[in-house]
Every structure is written in C-alpha cells, then in structure tokens.
C-alpha cells in the first residue's frame, strides 16, 4: 500500500490536505477558532454562494430559525 501522503499528492488533493490539517488543529483548539479558520479560507478563496454573497460559516448554536417558517405547537 502506498503511503497516505503520496496517495493524496497523486490525487491532486495536497492543497486540501494542507487546509484539512489546519482545520483539524483549529477544531481541536476551540469551536470559534475552527469557524475563524474556515471563514478565513473561504474569504481568501473568494467563495460565493448561489445568491452572490460571500460564503460564511456560522456557529450552529447561535443560528436562528428561518424567518418564513412558522413553528407550530
């Protein structure tokens, strides 16, 4: 079996592997550091959503309900 780093390189995934290690390190540190790292990479890569807005990762524990969806009890 080939070494994992050679397999990653042969598939052209080396840039993703570098980001993945950075994301993993940040995630181990804190959730906020993880989101900051993801957002920094998205901003640097100028990722745009289908609505034409910059891609932003938000903390799931502070996400609000969608304003057009009513909650029924």
N, CA, C and O atoms as a GROMACS GRO file, in nm:
protein
  292
    1UNK      N    1   0.084  -0.119   0.000
    1UNK     CA    2   0.000   0.000   0.000
    1UNK      C    3   0.088   0.124   0.000
    1UNK      O    4   0.192   0.129   0.067
    2UNK      N    5   0.046   0.224  -0.076
    2UNK     CA    6   0.124   0.347  -0.083
    2UNK      C    7   0.105   0.431   0.042
    2UNK      O    8   0.002   0.424   0.109
    3UNK      N    9   0.205   0.512   0.071
    3UNK     CA   10   0.197   0.600   0.187
    3UNK      C   11   0.083   0.700   0.167
    3UNK      O   12   0.063   0.747   0.055
    4UNK      N   13   0.007   0.732   0.273
    4UNK     CA   14  -0.106   0.823   0.260
    4UNK      C   15  -0.071   0.957   0.195
    4UNK      O   16  -0.147   1.007   0.112
    5UNK      N   17   0.043   1.016   0.232
    5UNK     CA   18   0.077   1.147   0.175
    5UNK      C   19   0.103   1.137   0.025
    5UNK      O   20   0.076   1.233  -0.048
    6UNK      N   21   0.155   1.024  -0.022
    6UNK     CA   22   0.177   1.006  -0.166
    6UNK      C   23   0.045   0.987  -0.240
    6UNK      O   24   0.028   1.035  -0.352
    7UNK      N   25  -0.047   0.917  -0.176
    7UNK     CA   26  -0.178   0.897  -0.236
    7UNK      C   27  -0.250   1.031  -0.251
    7UNK      O   28  -0.307   1.060  -0.355
    8UNK      N   29  -0.246   1.112  -0.146
    8UNK     CA   30  -0.308   1.245  -0.151
    8UNK      C   31  -0.247   1.327  -0.263
    8UNK      O   32  -0.320   1.390  -0.340
    9UNK      N   33  -0.116   1.327  -0.273
    9UNK     CA   34  -0.048   1.404  -0.377
    9UNK      C   35  -0.083   1.352  -0.516
    9UNK      O   36  -0.102   1.430  -0.609
   10UNK      N   37  -0.091   1.220  -0.530
   10UNK     CA   38  -0.120   1.163  -0.662
   10UNK      C   39  -0.262   1.195  -0.707
   10UNK      O   40  -0.290   1.199  -0.827
   11UNK      N   41  -0.351   1.216  -0.615
   11UNK     CA   42  -0.489   1.250  -0.649
   11UNK      C   43  -0.509   1.400  -0.668
   11UNK      O   44  -0.618   1.445  -0.701
   12UNK      N   45  -0.404   1.478  -0.646
   12UNK     CA   46  -0.415   1.624  -0.658
   12UNK      C   47  -0.485   1.688  -0.540
   12UNK      O   48  -0.539   1.799  -0.551
   13UNK      N   49  -0.485   1.620  -0.428
   13UNK     CA   50  -0.555   1.669  -0.310
   13UNK      C   51  -0.464   1.736  -0.208
   13UNK      O   52  -0.508   1.768  -0.098
   14UNK      N   53  -0.340   1.759  -0.243
   14UNK     CA   54  -0.245   1.818  -0.149
   14UNK      C   55  -0.294   1.951  -0.091
   14UNK      O   56  -0.282   1.971   0.030
   15UNK      N   57  -0.349   2.044  -0.172
   15UNK     CA   58  -0.398   2.169  -0.113
   15UNK      C   59  -0.508   2.146  -0.010
   15UNK      O   60  -0.516   2.217   0.090
   16UNK      N   61  -0.592   2.048  -0.036
   16UNK     CA   62  -0.700   2.019   0.058
   16UNK      C   63  -0.643   1.958   0.186
   16UNK      O   64  -0.691   1.985   0.295
   17UNK      N   65  -0.540   1.875   0.172
   17UNK     CA   66  -0.478   1.813   0.289
   17UNK      C   67  -0.416   1.918   0.379
   17UNK      O   68  -0.424   1.907   0.502
   18UNK      N   69  -0.354   2.018   0.320
   18UNK     CA   70  -0.293   2.126   0.400
   18UNK      C   71  -0.401   2.201   0.478
   18UNK      O   72  -0.387   2.225   0.597
   19UNK      N   73  -0.509   2.236   0.409
   19UNK     CA   74  -0.620   2.305   0.478
   19UNK      C   75  -0.681   2.214   0.582
   19UNK      O   76  -0.716   2.258   0.692
   20UNK      N   77  -0.695   2.086   0.549
   20UNK     CA   78  -0.755   1.991   0.643
   20UNK      C   79  -0.678   1.982   0.773
   20UNK      O   80  -0.738   1.976   0.881
   21UNK      N   81  -0.547   1.980   0.764
   21UNK     CA   82  -0.465   1.976   0.887
   21UNK      C   83  -0.483   2.105   0.967
   21UNK      O   84  -0.488   2.102   1.090
   22UNK      N   85  -0.492   2.218   0.897
   22UNK     CA   86  -0.513   2.346   0.966
   22UNK      C   87  -0.651   2.350   1.032
   22UNK      O   88  -0.664   2.394   1.146
   23UNK      N   89  -0.753   2.303   0.959
   23UNK     CA   90  -0.888   2.300   1.015
   23UNK      C   91  -0.895   2.207   1.135
   23UNK      O   92  -0.959   2.238   1.235
   24UNK      N   93  -0.829   2.092   1.125
   24UNK     CA   94  -0.830   1.995   1.235
   24UNK      C   95  -0.764   2.055   1.359
   24UNK      O   96  -0.815   2.042   1.470
   25UNK      N   97  -0.651   2.121   1.339
   25UNK     CA   98  -0.580   2.182   1.452
   25UNK      C   99  -0.666   2.290   1.518
   25UNK      O  100  -0.673   2.297   1.640
   26UNK      N  101  -0.732   2.372   1.436
   26UNK     CA  102  -0.818   2.477   1.491
   26UNK      C  103  -0.937   2.417   1.564
   26UNK      O  104  -0.977   2.467   1.669
   27UNK      N  105  -0.995   2.311   1.509
   27UNK     CA  106  -1.111   2.246   1.571
   27UNK      C  107  -1.074   2.186   1.706
   27UNK      O  108  -1.155   2.187   1.800
   28UNK      N  109  -0.954   2.134   1.716
   28UNK     CA  110  -0.908   2.078   1.844
   28UNK      C  111  -0.890   2.190   1.946
   28UNK      O  112  -0.914   2.171   2.065
   29UNK      N  113  -0.848   2.308   1.897
   29UNK     CA  114  -0.828   2.423   1.986
   29UNK      C  115  -0.961   2.470   2.043
   29UNK      O  116  -0.986   2.453   2.163
   30UNK      N  117  -1.046   2.528   1.961
   30UNK     CA  118  -1.179   2.574   2.004
   30UNK      C  119  -1.272   2.577   1.883
   30UNK      O  120  -1.227   2.583   1.769
   31UNK      N  121  -1.400   2.574   1.910
   31UNK     CA  122  -1.501   2.582   1.803
   31UNK      C  123  -1.490   2.717   1.731
   31UNK      O  124  -1.501   2.724   1.609
   32UNK      N  125  -1.469   2.823   1.807
   32UNK     CA  126  -1.454   2.957   1.748
   32UNK      C  127  -1.332   2.964   1.658
   32UNK      O  128  -1.338   3.022   1.549
   33UNK      N  129  -1.222   2.906   1.701
   33UNK     CA  130  -1.101   2.904   1.618
   33UNK      C  131  -1.127   2.827   1.489
   33UNK      O  132  -1.078   2.866   1.382
   34UNK      N  133  -1.202   2.718   1.497
   34UNK     CA  134  -1.236   2.638   1.380
   34UNK      C  135  -1.316   2.722   1.279
   34UNK      O  136  -1.284   2.725   1.160
   35UNK      N  137  -1.420   2.790   1.328
   35UNK     CA  138  -1.502   2.873   1.240
   35UNK      C  139  -1.420   2.988   1.181
   35UNK      O  140  -1.435   3.021   1.063
   36UNK      N  141  -1.336   3.048   1.262
   36UNK     CA  142  -1.250   3.157   1.213
   36UNK      C  143  -1.158   3.107   1.101
   36UNK      O  144  -1.136   3.178   1.002
   37UNK      N  145  -1.105   2.987   1.116
   37UNK     CA  146  -1.017   2.931   1.014
   37UNK      C  147  -1.094   2.902   0.886
   37UNK      O  148  -1.047   2.933   0.776
   38UNK      N  149  -1.211   2.841   0.899
   38UNK     CA  150  -1.294   2.814   0.782
   38UNK      C  151  -1.332   2.943   0.710
   38UNK      O  152  -1.323   2.952   0.588
   39UNK      N  153  -1.373   3.044   0.787
   39UNK     CA  154  -1.412   3.172   0.727
   39UNK      C  155  -1.294   3.243   0.662
   39UNK      O  156  -1.309   3.305   0.557
   40UNK      N  157  -1.178   3.234   0.724
   40UNK     CA  158  -1.059   3.295   0.665
   40UNK      C  159  -1.025   3.232   0.532
   40UNK      O  160  -0.991   3.303   0.436
   41UNK      N  161  -1.033   3.099   0.524
   41UNK     CA  162  -1.005   3.030   0.398
   41UNK      C  163  -1.111   3.061   0.293
   41UNK      O  164  -1.078   3.080   0.176
   42UNK      N  165  -1.238   3.066   0.334
   42UNK     CA  166  -1.345   3.098   0.238
   42UNK      C  167  -1.328   3.239   0.185
   42UNK      O  168  -1.349   3.264   0.066
   43UNK      N  169  -1.291   3.332   0.272
   43UNK     CA  170  -1.270   3.471   0.230
   43UNK      C  171  -1.150   3.482   0.136
   43UNK      O  172  -1.156   3.551   0.034
   44UNK      N  173  -1.041   3.415   0.170
   44UNK     CA  174  -0.920   3.421   0.088
   44UNK      C  175  -0.945   3.360  -0.050
   44UNK      O  176  -0.887   3.405  -0.150
   45UNK      N  177  -1.030   3.258  -0.056
   45UNK     CA  178  -1.058   3.191  -0.183
   45UNK      C  179  -1.172   3.260  -0.259
   45UNK      O  180  -1.206   3.221  -0.371
   46UNK      N  181  -1.230   3.360  -0.197
   46UNK     CA  182  -1.344   3.436  -0.252
   46UNK      C  183  -1.458   3.344  -0.299
   46UNK      O  184  -1.512   3.360  -0.408
   47UNK      N  185  -1.493   3.248  -0.213
   47UNK     CA  186  -1.608   3.162  -0.244
   47UNK      C  187  -1.736   3.244  -0.235
   47UNK      O  188  -1.755   3.322  -0.143
   48UNK      N  189  -1.823   3.224  -0.332
   48UNK     CA  190  -1.950   3.296  -0.340
   48UNK      C  191  -2.065   3.194  -0.341
   48UNK      O  192  -2.055   3.089  -0.404
   49UNK      N  193  -2.173   3.227  -0.269
   49UNK     CA  194  -2.290   3.140  -0.268
   49UNK      C  195  -2.372   3.160  -0.396
   49UNK      O  196  -2.343   3.250  -0.475
   50UNK      N  197  -2.473   3.077  -0.415
   50UNK     CA  198  -2.558   3.092  -0.534
   50UNK      C  199  -2.636   3.223  -0.532
   50UNK      O  200  -2.686   3.267  -0.635
   51UNK      N  201  -2.648   3.283  -0.416
   51UNK     CA  202  -2.716   3.414  -0.405
   51UNK      C  203  -2.620   3.530  -0.428
   51UNK      O  204  -2.660   3.647  -0.418
   52UNK      N  205  -2.496   3.499  -0.460
   52UNK     CA  206  -2.398   3.603  -0.488
   52UNK      C  207  -2.334   3.665  -0.364
   52UNK      O  208  -2.268   3.768  -0.373
   53UNK      N  209  -2.354   3.603  -0.250
   53UNK     CA  210  -2.297   3.653  -0.125
   53UNK      C  211  -2.171   3.573  -0.089
   53UNK      O  212  -2.153   3.459  -0.133
   54UNK      N  213  -2.087   3.634  -0.010
   54UNK     CA  214  -1.966   3.564   0.035
   54UNK      C  215  -2.006   3.447   0.124
   54UNK      O  216  -2.096   3.457   0.207
   55UNK      N  217  -1.936   3.335   0.106
   55UNK     CA  218  -1.960   3.217   0.188
   55UNK      C  219  -1.914   3.245   0.331
   55UNK      O  220  -1.802   3.290   0.354
   56UNK      N  221  -2.002   3.218   0.427
   56UNK     CA  222  -1.972   3.241   0.568
   56UNK      C  223  -2.018   3.120   0.649
   56UNK      O  224  -2.130   3.071   0.630
   57UNK      N  225  -1.932   3.074   0.736
   57UNK     CA  226  -1.967   2.965   0.827
   57UNK      C  227  -2.012   3.026   0.959
   57UNK      O  228  -1.944   3.114   1.013
   58UNK      N  229  -2.126   2.981   1.011
   58UNK     CA  230  -2.178   3.036   1.136
   58UNK      C  231  -2.187   2.926   1.241
   58UNK      O  232  -2.201   2.807   1.209
   59UNK      N  233  -2.179   2.967   1.364
   59UNK     CA  234  -2.192   2.872   1.475
   59UNK      C  235  -2.334   2.820   1.478
   59UNK      O  236  -2.429   2.899   1.476
   60UNK      N  237  -2.350   2.691   1.485
   60UNK     CA  238  -2.483   2.631   1.483
   60UNK      C  239  -2.561   2.658   1.611
   60UNK      O  240  -2.685   2.655   1.609
   61UNK      N  241  -2.494   2.682   1.720
   61UNK     CA  242  -2.564   2.706   1.846
   61UNK      C  243  -2.623   2.846   1.854
   61UNK      O  244  -2.699   2.875   1.946
   62UNK      N  245  -2.591   2.936   1.760
   62UNK     CA  246  -2.648   3.071   1.761
   62UNK      C  247  -2.735   3.097   1.639
   62UNK      O  248  -2.784   3.208   1.619
   63UNK      N  249  -2.756   2.994   1.557
   63UNK     CA  250  -2.837   3.010   1.437
   63UNK      C  251  -2.983   3.028   1.476
   63UNK      O  252  -3.033   2.961   1.566
   64UNK      N  253  -3.050   3.119   1.409
   64UNK     CA  254  -3.192   3.143   1.437
   64UNK      C  255  -3.278   3.067   1.337
   64UNK      O  256  -3.230   3.025   1.232
   65UNK      N  257  -3.402   3.051   1.370
   65UNK     CA  258  -3.495   2.982   1.280
   65UNK      C  259  -3.514   3.066   1.154
   65UNK      O  260  -3.501   3.188   1.157
   66UNK      N  261  -3.545   2.998   1.046
   66UNK     CA  262  -3.570   3.067   0.920
   66UNK      C  263  -3.693   3.157   0.940
   66UNK      O  264  -3.795   3.110   0.991
   67UNK      N  265  -3.686   3.286   0.901
   67UNK     CA  266  -3.795   3.379   0.930
   67UNK      C  267  -3.926   3.345   0.861
   67UNK      O  268  -4.032   3.388   0.907
   68UNK      N  269  -3.925   3.269   0.752
   68UNK     CA  270  -4.051   3.240   0.683
   68UNK      C  271  -4.114   3.110   0.727
   68UNK      O  272  -4.225   3.077   0.684
   69UNK      N  273  -4.047   3.036   0.812
   69UNK     CA  274  -4.103   2.909   0.858
   69UNK      C  275  -4.159   2.925   0.999
   69UNK      O  276  -4.086   2.948   1.096
   70UNK      N  277  -4.289   2.913   1.007
   70UNK     CA  278  -4.354   2.926   1.138
   70UNK      C  279  -4.341   2.794   1.213
   70UNK      O  280  -4.345   2.686   1.155
   71UNK      N  281  -4.326   2.807   1.342
   71UNK     CA  282  -4.320   2.686   1.424
   71UNK      C  283  -4.457   2.665   1.485
   71UNK      O  284  -4.514   2.757   1.543
   72UNK      N  285  -4.510   2.546   1.474
   72UNK     CA  286  -4.641   2.516   1.532
   72UNK      C  287  -4.625   2.424   1.650
   72UNK      O  288  -4.533   2.342   1.655
   73UNK      N  289  -4.714   2.437   1.741
   73UNK     CA  290  -4.711   2.353   1.862
   73UNK      C  291  -4.837   2.274   1.874
   73UNK      O  292  -4.852   2.197   1.969
   0.00000   0.00000   0.00000
